[in-house]
Amino acid sequence: MLKINLLPTKKVFFASDFHLGAPDFDTSLAREKKIIRWIEKNENEMGVLFLVGDIFDFWFEYKSVVPKGYTRLLGKIAHLADKNIPIYFFTGNHDLWMFQYFEKELGVKIIYQPQSFEINQTIFHIGHGDGLGDGDYGYKWLKILFTSPIAQWLFGWLHPNLGVGLASYLSRRSRAKNLKKGIDNTFFGEKEWILEYCEKIENKQTHDFYIFGHRHLPIDWTMKNQKSRYVNLGEWFHYDSFATFDGETLLLQAFEKEIEIHGNK
């Protein structure tokens, strides 16, 4: 378990599912500029930054090439890292092909699986959320394939124009499928599959907070023990939601707007 000591005047910030690159250049650029405004507004009190997956709609690091664009966000991340602000990046299902670029160039710690942290004696379990819980076995098999070194090596031989184009097509297709099924905008209460995963973890090891993304809904749910909380960070297409922790209180909120937060309070 990683331990973080937060200074009294600082906060931990959590955000996920920016999906930069989708659905088109202009929309993505406007979202990226909004994210930069959010970072700059909170930079002075930012003690730690957790980026909890799907920050990019697609990311693959070729041997000497990374996807173009996102220069504002990459520059801001480098700026924060140069100020010795710890940054943890959890890979999501859209940006799972991150290797060493962020760590070497930007000083960002890349984390591939859910992990527990102790922040000022408060215990967190943090991850993106893809492939957790029961069901969705098709994706779980795909994730095994996509994280295979052989598959990554083969994909690396594709020309970036072809590789990025193929990945963008599959991402749009997956998003359209989820919209048709109503998954992204439907709250399932106690049947939320990431929540069910968290309850199973809680039965083995106690945590104060479970922080995840992937679901695209802002959720703040008090768990069965009436103490621990499952918080889903939502996304930045519609909600612009994020969470903060000041050493005592965790708050789920939105940037420059009011939103509905799903929960059981």
C-alpha positions in Angstrom: 0.0 0.0 0.0 1.4 3.4 -1.0 1.4 6.1 1.7 0.9 9.8 0.9 1.3 12.6 3.5 -0.8 15.5 2.5 0.2 19.0 3.6 -2.4 20.9 5.6 -3.0 23.5 3.0 -3.2 21.1 0.1 -5.9 18.7 -1.4 -5.9 15.6 -3.5 -7.7 15.9 -6.8 -9.3 13.0 -8.7 -10.6 13.0 -12.3 -11.2 10.5 -15.0 -12.8 10.0 -18.5 -11.7 13.1 -20.3 -11.7 11.0 -23.5 -9.6 13.6 -25.3 -9.7 13.0 -29.1 -13.4 12.1 -29.2 -15.7 12.6 -30.9 -13.8 15.1 -33.1 -11.0 17.6 -33.1 -12.9 20.7 -32.3 -15.0 19.2 -29.5 -12.0 17.6 -28.0 -10.0 20.8 -28.1 -12.7 22.8 -26.3 -12.8 20.1 -23.6 -9.1 20.1 -23.3 -9.1 23.9 -22.8 -11.8 23.5 -20.1 -9.7 20.9 -18.3 -6.7 23.3 -18.4 -8.9 26.0 -16.8 -9.9 23.5 -14.1 -6.3 22.6 -13.3 -5.1 26.2 -13.3 -8.0 27.3 -11.0 -7.0 24.6 -8.5 -3.2 24.4 -9.0 -2.2 26.3 -5.9 -4.0 23.9 -3.6 -3.2 20.8 -5.6 -1.1 18.4 -3.4 -1.6 15.2 -5.5 -3.4 14.6 -8.8 -4.9 11.2 -9.6 -5.9 10.7 -13.3 -8.1 7.7 -13.1 -8.2 6.4 -16.7 -9.6 7.1 -20.2 -7.9 10.5 -20.2 -7.4 9.8 -23.9 -9.9 8.2 -26.2 -7.0 6.3 -27.6 -3.3 6.1 -26.7 -0.6 3.9 -28.1 3.1 4.5 -27.6 5.1 3.3 -30.6 8.9 3.0 -30.2 9.5 6.7 -31.2 5.9 8.0 -31.8 3.0 9.0 -29.6 -0.4 10.2 -30.8 -0.3 13.9 -31.8 -2.3 16.5 -30.0 -3.1 17.1 -26.4 -0.2 19.5 -26.1 -1.9 21.8 -23.6 -2.7 18.9 -21.2 0.7 17.3 -21.6 2.5 20.6 -21.0 0.3 21.3 -17.9 1.1 17.8 -16.5 4.8 18.4 -17.1 4.5 21.8 -15.3 2.7 20.2 -12.3 5.4 17.5 -12.1 8.1 20.1 -12.3 6.5 21.7 -9.2 6.9 18.3 -7.4 3.2 17.6 -7.4 2.8 13.8 -7.5 0.7 12.6 -10.4 -0.7 9.0 -10.6 -2.2 7.9 -13.9 -4.4 4.8 -13.9 -4.7 3.3 -17.4 -8.3 2.8 -18.6 -9.8 0.6 -21.4 -9.2 3.4 -23.9 -5.6 4.3 -22.9 -4.3 0.9 -21.6 -1.4 0.9 -24.1 0.7 3.3 -22.0 4.3 2.2 -21.4 7.2 4.5 -20.4 6.6 7.8 -22.1 4.7 9.5 -19.3 7.1 8.2 -16.7 10.3 9.2 -18.5 9.1 12.5 -20.1 6.7 13.8 -17.6 7.5 12.1 -14.2 4.1 10.5 -13.9 3.6 7.2 -12.2 1.6 4.8 -14.4 -0.6 2.2 -12.6 -2.3 -0.6 -14.5 -4.5 -2.2 -11.8 -6.6 -1.0 -8.9 -4.4 -0.2 -6.0 -4.8 0.9 -2.3 -3.4 4.1 -0.9 -3.1 5.5 2.6 -3.5 9.3 2.5 -3.3 10.9 5.9 -4.4 7.7 7.7 -7.4 7.4 5.3 -7.5 4.3 3.2 -8.4 4.5 -0.5 -8.9 1.9 -3.2 -8.5 3.5 -6.6 -8.7 2.2 -10.2 -10.4 2.9 -13.5 -13.0 0.2 -13.2 -13.0 -1.6 -16.6 -13.4 -5.4 -16.4 -14.3 -5.4 -12.7 -17.2 -7.3 -11.1 -19.2 -10.1 -12.7 -20.1 -10.4 -16.3 -18.7 -8.6 -19.4 -16.6 -11.6 -20.1 -16.2 -10.6 -23.8 -14.3 -7.5 -22.8 -12.3 -9.3 -20.1 -11.0 -11.7 -22.8 -10.3 -8.7 -25.1 -8.3 -7.1 -22.3 -6.2 -10.2 -21.8 -5.5 -10.1 -25.6 -4.8 -6.3 -25.6 -2.4 -6.5 -22.7 -0.5 -9.4 -24.3 3.1 -8.4 -25.2 2.7 -10.3 -28.5 -0.5 -8.4 -29.4 1.2 -5.1 -28.5 4.2 -5.9 -30.5 2.1 -6.8 -33.6 0.0 -3.6 -33.3 3.2 -1.6 -33.1 4.1 -2.8 -36.6 0.9 -1.1 -38.0 1.5 2.4 -39.4 0.2 5.0 -36.9 -2.3 6.3 -39.5 -3.8 2.8 -39.8 -3.5 1.9 -36.1 -5.0 5.1 -34.7 -7.7 5.1 -37.4 -8.7 1.6 -36.5 -8.7 2.3 -32.8 -10.8 5.4 -33.3 -13.4 3.5 -35.3 -13.7 0.8 -32.7 -14.0 3.4 -29.9 -16.9 5.2 -31.8 -18.6 1.9 -32.4 -18.3 0.9 -28.7 -19.7 4.3 -27.6 -22.6 4.1 -30.0 -23.4 0.6 -28.7 -23.4 1.8 -25.1 -25.6 4.7 -26.0 -28.1 2.4 -27.7 -28.2 0.2 -24.7 -28.5 3.2 -22.4 -25.7 1.9 -20.2 -23.8 5.2 -19.8 -26.8 7.1 -18.6 -28.6 4.5 -16.5 -27.9 4.2 -12.8 -28.3 0.6 -11.4 -28.2 1.4 -7.7 -27.1 -1.6 -5.7 -26.6 -3.5 -9.0 -23.8 -1.2 -10.1 -21.1 -3.7 -11.0 -18.1 -1.7 -9.8 -20.0 -1.2 -6.5 -20.5 -5.0 -6.2 -16.7 -5.4 -6.8 -16.0 -2.8 -4.0 -18.3 -4.7 -1.6 -16.3 -7.8 -2.2 -13.0 -6.0 -1.6 -14.4 -4.5 1.6 -15.3 -7.9 2.9 -11.5 -8.8 2.7 -9.9 -5.5 3.6 -11.5 -2.3 5.0 -11.2 1.0 3.1 -12.7 4.4 3.7 -13.2 5.3 0.1 -13.4 3.5 -3.3 -12.6 5.9 -6.2 -13.3 4.8 -9.7 -14.1 6.1 -13.2 -15.3 4.2 -16.3 -19.0 4.4 -15.4 -19.5 7.9 -16.9 -21.9 8.7 -14.0 -21.1 10.8 -10.9 -22.0 8.4 -8.0 -21.5 8.8 -4.3 -22.8 5.7 -2.5 -22.6 4.7 1.2 -21.7 1.0 1.3 -23.3 -1.8 3.3 -21.1 -1.1 6.4 -22.5 2.4 6.5 -19.0 3.8 6.7 -17.2 3.3 3.4 -18.1 5.2 0.3 -18.0 4.2 -3.3 -17.4 7.3 -5.5 -17.5 7.2 -9.3 -15.9 10.3 -10.8 -18.2 10.6 -13.9 -16.9 12.0 -17.2 -16.1 15.3 -19.0 -18.5 15.0 -21.9 -21.5 16.2 -19.9 -20.7 16.3 -16.2 -17.2 17.8 -15.9 -17.1 16.1 -12.5 -14.2 15.4 -10.1 -13.5 14.7 -6.5 -11.3 16.4 -3.9 -9.9 15.2 -0.5 -8.5 17.7 2.0 -7.2 15.2 4.5 -10.6 14.7 6.2 -13.5 15.3 3.8 -14.0 13.9 0.3 -16.3 15.9 -2.0 -17.6 15.0 -5.4 -18.5 18.1 -7.5 -18.4 19.6 -11.0 -16.5 22.3 -12.7 -18.4 25.5 -13.6 -21.8 23.8 -13.3 -24.3 22.1 -11.1 -25.0 18.3 -11.6 -27.0 15.5 -10.2 -25.0 13.0 -8.2 -26.4 9.5 -7.9 -26.3 7.9 -4.5 -28.3 6.6 -1.5 -28.2 9.6 0.7 
